[in-house]
């Protein structure tokens, strides 16, 4: 983590206790943070803001006025599938989330990490985020929440992680409810995008991990018919 973000994370809660900030001010801070391409750092700062407010609502890219713990906001299909998952799959997901929490805790100061009880990038969050980015590109999206182009790159990175998640789940998970959900969302993504052989978005939208072009998922090689950050 860069020194600037590390210092911000460490000092923000104590500064807030000395001089409470207005919610709209905190929402603006998160909007500014959302422009940073280092997605893990942004997410950890966002979680620290939420913890410092005691669970208050924030006007963020996750939506104005929503409780930050509602992972499935604007992701109804993911919510429905999650509520019907069998215990064996939920246990495997829990192991993935535990591993992820350890990674996220390692990137913040110890006194911040010990307060983190769930990962920012949980398996549920990754599925819900992928559903939301698909819905943003489809007709009828009605939310006016803040969504910069850097957030789109973050969501494509999260889709990369879903492939790793599926490999960590029990055998044949890709044939079960989660695999079917992912296949449906991918199909909707393809329907809402066009091939982009020129990589026209690459100056702004690129993977955080450098890889050969032919190893990237198809979502990196397509562009939205409707640019969700242009609204």
PyMOL commands that set and color helices and strands:
alter all, ss='L'
color gray80, all
select helices_A, chain A and resi 3-18+23-33+39-52+76-83+87-105+110-113+123-137+149-168+173-175+177-191+213-215+218-221+228-230
alter helices_A, ss='H'
color red, helices_A
select strands_A, chain A and resi 58-60+63-66+193-195+222-224
alter strands_A, ss='S'
color yellow, strands_A
deselect
rebuild
show_as cartoon
